[in-house]
Amino acid sequence: MTATVLVVDDEPDLETLILRKFRKQVRDGGISFLFAHDGVDALQAIEQHPHVDLVVMDINMPRMDGLSLLEKLQEREDKKSAIIVSAYGDMSNIRTAMNRGAFDFLTKPIDFADLEATILKTIRHVEVLREARRRQAEAERAHASLSRYFSPELAKRLAVGGDDDDMQVRWREIAVIFTDITGFSSFVETAVPGVLAELLNEYVGGLTDVVFAHEGTVAKVIGDAIQVLFNAPGDQADYATRAIACAQALDQRAEAFRERWKQKGVDFGTTRIGVHAGPALVGNFGGDRFFDFTAYGDTINIAARLEAANKTLGTRICVSDSVASGARKFSGRPIGDLVLRGRSEPLRAHEPLSATQFHAPVTEQYMTAFTKLEHDCAAAMSAFAALVGTHSDDPLASYHLRRLLNGAKGIRIQVG
């Protein structure tokens, strides 16, 4: 790469002497020179040739001296490296120049061997700075992109390239969360555009904050829907526990959000959440030109189906047995063996509960009724009827009672 040097001096013979001294470097394409007679000409030359790498300048010049020019150069975003040239007896000005950011200095009369060595040394310094700035810019761009997906600390770590292998596409065990909002399409059709933008930004931003607080990865945001991964890109031994805790925190944030907007007269839909764990193909599927860290496979599809199953069940969170059994001290109640759309084998599903809900008498009453559902539908019907009679606000108990009244049996449930 050719280095461009701007020489600023009002001595008429200097241009000829420099070109003669550096004729080999110029001929080989290592260095090119521009010349200006004072600071004003120099600034004009830099505007016309912004790729200038180095400025060699005299201190004493008409119209604008070297110190003033140096100050102007330091104000630029692309601060130019500078070499100051002045008489040996002018050490006070040379010291001022060095304090203002000059890289080096030469004294007059110029020793051209010293000039060559100083220019080459400074060019090497410029190349090091340029490479450092390039790396910093790349890291900042990477961090900006990664911050859309990962928690701030993980994004910072990945941006500097420390965990490049984690970006490669490969099979790994993960937990997946899918969220969606009931009736969102209809809501969009009637919502005022300004209100919709404010509402969605607050909603998605709030849920993303929850995900990052649990060190999850946001794989996709499509309108109102969010897909979250755990144990990707880095290893998380407790990924199942994190996923369930995150799902419950997302539910709490979404419900608080919905209530807040309801008080403003906006009827925002309920957020439904599905969680599943299993193997998936995970990594950056965007190649070298586009970053798209996501996951594919049956595990992803099941999580999406569990999210949709909430609509039928009346629940807000539905988690598979694979993620519940992998979580530490899971607290929840069984929903049933769900036969999800597109699948023939049933999948045991649960509704996670807070510690307070799990130890409440109503949960014990539900467990008793569910156990009967597995063996004696008539007894189960009476148990669920008694439960709904005292807790009519329990949608899952009401769902089981309706099933039994419509002639359904057992815990196998066709959904979707």
C-alpha positions in Angstrom: 0.0 0.0 0.0 1.3 3.4 -1.0 1.9 5.9 1.8 1.1 9.5 1.0 3.3 12.2 2.5 2.4 15.9 2.3 5.4 18.2 2.7 4.6 21.8 3.7 7.5 24.3 3.4 8.0 27.5 1.5 11.6 26.7 0.4 11.5 26.5 -3.4 14.2 23.8 -3.9 12.9 21.4 -1.2 10.4 19.6 -3.6 13.2 18.7 -6.1 15.5 17.5 -3.3 12.9 15.3 -1.7 11.8 13.7 -4.9 15.5 13.0 -5.8 16.1 11.5 -2.4 13.1 9.3 -2.5 13.0 8.5 -6.2 13.4 4.7 -5.6 10.5 4.6 -3.1 8.3 6.7 -5.4 9.2 4.5 -8.4 8.5 1.3 -6.5 5.1 2.7 -5.3 6.0 2.7 -1.6 5.6 6.5 -1.1 3.9 9.3 -3.0 4.5 13.0 -2.2 2.3 16.1 -2.2 3.7 19.6 -1.7 2.2 22.8 -0.2 3.9 26.2 0.5 2.1 27.1 3.8 -0.6 25.9 6.2 -3.5 27.3 4.1 -2.3 25.4 1.0 -1.8 22.3 3.2 -5.4 22.2 4.4 -6.7 22.6 0.9 -4.5 19.8 -0.3 -5.8 17.5 2.5 -9.4 18.3 1.6 -8.6 17.3 -2.0 -6.5 14.3 -0.9 -8.0 13.0 2.4 -5.9 9.8 2.2 -2.8 11.8 3.3 -1.0 9.6 5.9 1.8 11.9 7.1 2.4 15.7 7.1 6.0 17.0 7.2 5.8 20.7 8.0 8.1 23.7 8.7 7.2 25.8 11.7 7.9 29.2 10.2 5.7 29.8 7.1 3.6 32.7 5.7 -0.2 33.0 6.1 -0.4 29.9 8.5 2.6 28.6 10.5 3.3 25.0 11.4 2.0 25.2 14.9 -1.4 26.6 13.7 -1.5 23.9 11.0 -0.7 21.2 13.6 -3.6 22.5 15.8 -6.0 22.3 12.8 -4.9 18.7 12.0 -5.5 17.6 15.6 -9.0 18.9 15.4 -9.8 16.5 12.5 -11.5 13.2 13.1 -8.7 11.4 11.2 -5.8 13.0 13.1 -2.8 13.1 10.8 0.6 12.1 12.0 3.1 15.0 11.7 6.8 15.7 11.6 7.9 19.2 12.6 10.9 20.8 10.9 12.6 23.9 12.4 15.9 25.5 13.3 17.8 23.9 16.2 17.7 27.2 18.1 13.8 27.1 18.0 13.5 24.4 20.6 10.7 26.2 22.4 8.4 26.0 19.4 9.5 22.4 18.7 8.6 21.5 22.3 5.2 23.2 21.8 4.7 21.2 18.6 5.4 17.9 20.4 3.0 18.8 23.1 0.3 19.4 20.5 0.7 16.0 19.0 3.6 16.0 16.6 5.1 12.5 16.2 8.7 13.6 15.7 10.8 16.5 14.7 13.8 17.4 12.5 16.2 20.4 12.7 17.4 22.6 9.9 19.5 22.4 7.8 17.8 19.1 6.9 19.9 15.9 6.9 18.2 14.0 4.2 19.3 10.6 5.5 17.7 11.6 8.9 14.6 12.8 7.0 14.3 9.4 5.2 14.7 7.4 8.4 12.2 9.6 10.3 9.6 9.4 7.5 9.9 5.6 7.2 9.7 5.3 10.9 6.6 7.5 11.1 4.9 5.6 8.2 5.4 2.3 10.1 3.7 4.0 13.1 0.8 5.2 10.8 0.3 1.7 9.6 0.2 0.3 13.1 -2.4 3.0 14.0 -4.4 2.3 10.9 -4.6 -1.4 11.7 -5.5 -0.7 15.3 -8.3 1.6 14.1 -9.5 -0.9 11.6 -9.7 -3.6 14.3 -11.5 -1.3 16.6 -14.0 -0.4 13.9 -14.6 -4.0 13.1 -15.1 -4.8 16.8 -17.5 -1.9 17.2 -19.5 -3.1 14.1 -19.5 -6.7 15.4 -20.6 -5.5 18.8 -23.4 -3.5 17.4 -24.6 -6.5 15.4 -24.1 -9.0 18.2 -25.9 -6.8 20.8 -29.1 -7.5 18.9 -28.8 -11.1 19.8 -26.7 -11.5 22.9 -26.4 -10.1 26.4 -24.0 -7.1 26.6 -21.2 -9.1 28.3 -21.4 -12.0 25.8 -21.6 -9.6 22.9 -18.5 -7.9 24.0 -16.6 -11.2 24.3 -17.8 -12.4 20.9 -17.0 -9.1 19.2 -13.3 -9.4 19.9 -13.3 -12.9 18.3 -12.5 -14.8 21.5 -15.3 -17.4 20.9 -15.3 -17.7 17.1 -15.9 -21.4 17.3 -19.2 -20.9 19.0 -20.5 -19.2 15.9 -19.9 -22.2 13.7 -23.0 -24.2 12.6 -23.2 -27.5 14.6 -25.6 -29.7 16.5 -25.9 -29.0 20.2 -28.4 -29.5 23.0 -30.4 -26.3 23.6 -33.5 -24.9 25.2 -35.8 -22.8 23.1 -38.4 -20.2 24.1 -41.1 -19.0 21.7 -43.4 -16.1 22.5 -46.3 -14.7 20.6 -49.3 -12.4 21.3 -52.9 -13.3 20.9 -54.9 -11.4 18.4 -51.9 -9.3 17.3 -52.7 -9.2 13.6 -56.2 -7.8 14.3 -54.7 -5.3 16.7 -52.3 -4.0 14.1 -55.1 -3.4 11.7 -56.9 -1.0 14.1 -54.0 0.5 16.0 -52.8 4.1 15.4 -49.3 3.8 13.7 -47.6 6.1 16.2 -49.1 4.2 19.1 -48.2 0.8 17.6 -44.5 1.8 17.1 -44.2 3.1 20.7 -46.0 0.0 22.0 -44.0 -2.5 20.1 -40.6 -0.9 20.9 -41.5 -0.9 24.6 -42.7 -4.5 24.5 -39.9 -6.0 22.5 -37.3 -3.9 24.3 -38.7 -5.0 27.7 -38.7 -8.7 26.8 -35.3 -8.5 25.4 -34.0 -7.0 28.6 -35.5 -10.0 30.5 -33.8 -12.4 28.1 -30.4 -10.7 28.5 -30.8 -10.7 32.3 -31.0 -14.5 32.1 -28.1 -14.6 29.6 -30.3 -15.9 26.8 -29.7 -15.4 23.1 -32.4 -13.6 21.0 -32.3 -15.6 17.8 -35.3 -13.9 16.0 -37.7 -11.1 16.5 -40.5 -11.2 13.9 -43.1 -8.5 14.7 -44.5 -9.4 18.1 -42.8 -12.9 18.2 -39.5 -13.6 19.9 -37.4 -16.8 19.7 -34.8 -17.3 22.4 -32.0 -19.8 22.8 -30.2 -21.1 25.8 -26.9 -23.1 25.8 -26.0 -21.2 22.6 -23.6 -19.9 21.5 -21.7 -20.7 24.7 -22.2 -23.6 27.1 -24.6 -23.2 30.0 -24.8 -26.2 32.3 -28.1 -24.9 33.8 -29.7 -24.0 30.5 -33.0 -25.7 31.3 -33.3 -23.9 34.6 -32.5 -20.6 33.0 -35.0 -21.2 30.2 -37.9 -21.8 32.6 -36.9 -18.9 34.9 -36.7 -16.7 31.8 -40.1 -17.8 30.5 -41.7 -17.0 33.9 -40.0 -13.6 34.0 -41.1 -12.9 30.4 -44.7 -13.7 31.4 -44.5 -11.4 34.4 -43.1 -8.5 32.3 -45.6 -9.1 29.5 -48.6 -9.1 31.9 -47.4 -5.9 33.6 -47.0 -4.4 30.2 -50.5 -5.4 29.1 -52.0 -4.0 32.3 -50.2 -0.7 32.0 -51.4 -0.2 28.4 -54.9 -1.4 29.4 -55.1 1.6 31.8 -54.3 3.8 28.8 -57.2 2.4 26.9 -55.2 0.0 24.7 -56.3 -3.6 24.7 -53.1 -5.5 24.1 -53.2 -9.3 23.7 -51.9 -11.9 26.1 -48.4 -13.2 25.5 -48.2 -17.0 25.0 -44.9 -18.8 25.7 -43.7 -22.3 24.7 -40.5 -23.9 26.0 -38.7 -27.1 24.8 -35.2 -28.6 25.1 -33.4 -30.9 22.7 -30.9 -31.1 19.9 -30.8 -28.5 17.2 -28.6 -27.2 14.4 -27.2 -23.9 15.8 -24.9 -21.3 14.5 -24.4 -18.4 12.1 -26.3 -19.2 8.9 -25.5 -15.9 7.3 -22.1 -16.8 5.9 -19.4 -14.1 5.5 -21.7 -11.4 4.3 -24.6 -11.5 6.8 -24.8 -12.4 10.5 -27.8 -14.7 11.2 -27.3 -16.6 14.4 -30.2 -19.0 14.8 -31.3 -22.6 15.2 -33.1 -25.2 13.1 -34.6 -28.6 13.8 -37.5 -30.5 15.4 -36.7 -29.0 18.8 -37.5 -25.5 17.4 -40.7 -26.7 15.8 -41.9 -28.3 19.0 -41.3 -25.1 21.0 -43.4 -23.2 18.5 -46.2 -25.8 18.7 -46.1 -25.6 22.5 -46.5 -21.8 22.3 -49.5 -22.3 20.0 -51.0 -25.0 22.3 -51.6 -22.4 25.0 -54.5 -21.0 23.0 -56.3 -24.3 23.3 -55.3 -25.0 26.9 -56.0 -21.5 28.3 -52.5 -21.3 29.7 -49.9 -18.7 29.1 -46.8 -20.9 29.5 -46.5 -24.4 28.3 -43.2 -26.3 28.8 -42.2 -29.8 27.6 -41.2 -32.5 30.0 -37.7 -32.6 28.5 -37.0 -29.0 29.7 -38.9 -29.4 33.0 -37.0 -32.6 33.9 -33.7 -30.9 33.1 -34.4 -27.9 35.3 -33.3 -27.7 39.0 -36.2 -28.0 41.4 -38.9 -27.5 38.8 -42.2 -26.2 40.2 -45.2 -26.8 38.1 -48.3 -28.9 37.4 -48.8 -31.4 34.5 -51.0 -30.4 31.6 -51.3 -33.7 29.8 -49.7 -35.7 27.0 -50.1 -33.3 24.0 -50.3 -34.6 20.5 -49.0 -31.5 18.7 -49.8 -30.5 15.1 -47.8 -32.6 12.6 -46.7 -35.2 15.2 -48.1 -38.6 16.1 -46.3 -39.2 19.4 -47.6 -37.5 22.5 -45.4 -35.1 24.5 -45.9 -34.6 28.2 -46.3 -30.9 29.0 -46.4 -28.8 32.2 -47.4 -25.4 33.3 -44.6 -23.8 35.5 -45.7 -22.1 38.7 -44.1 -19.8 41.2 -43.1 -21.2 44.5 -46.1 -19.6 46.1 -48.5 -21.0 43.5 -46.9 -24.4 43.7 -47.4 -24.8 47.4 -51.0 -23.3 47.4 -53.9 -25.7 48.3 -55.4 -25.2 44.9 -52.4 -26.8 43.2 -52.6 -29.9 45.5 -56.4 -30.1 44.6 -55.4 -29.9 40.9 -52.8 -32.6 41.2 -55.4 -34.9 42.9 -57.9 -34.3 40.0 -55.2 -34.9 37.4 -54.1 -38.2 39.0 -57.8 -39.3 38.8 -57.9 -38.2 35.2 -55.3 -40.8 34.4 -57.3 -43.7 35.9 -61.0 -42.8 36.5 -62.6 -40.2 34.3 -65.8 -40.1 36.3 -64.0 -39.3 39.5 -61.8 -36.8 37.7 -64.9 -35.0 36.4 -66.2 -34.6 39.9 -62.8 -33.4 41.1 -62.4 -30.9 38.4 -65.9 -29.7 38.8 -65.3 -29.0 42.5 -62.0 -27.3 41.6 -63.6 -25.0 39.0 -66.5 -24.3 41.5 -64.1 -22.8 43.9 -61.6 -21.4 41.4 -63.4 -20.4 38.3 -60.4 -18.3 37.3 -58.3 -21.4 36.7 -58.4 -21.8 32.9 -56.5 -25.1 32.8 -58.9 -26.7 35.3 -61.8 -25.4 33.3 -60.3 -26.8 30.1 -60.0 -30.3 31.6 -63.6 -30.1 32.9 -64.9 -29.1 29.4 -63.0 -32.0 27.8 -64.5 -34.5 30.3 -68.0 -33.1 29.8 -67.6 -33.5 26.0 -66.7 -37.2 26.4 -62.9 -37.0 26.3 -60.9 -39.5 28.4 -57.4 -39.7 29.9 -54.6 -37.3 29.6 -53.8 -37.6 25.9 -54.8 -34.3 24.3 -54.9 -33.4 20.6 -53.9 -29.7 20.1 -53.3 -27.6 17.1 
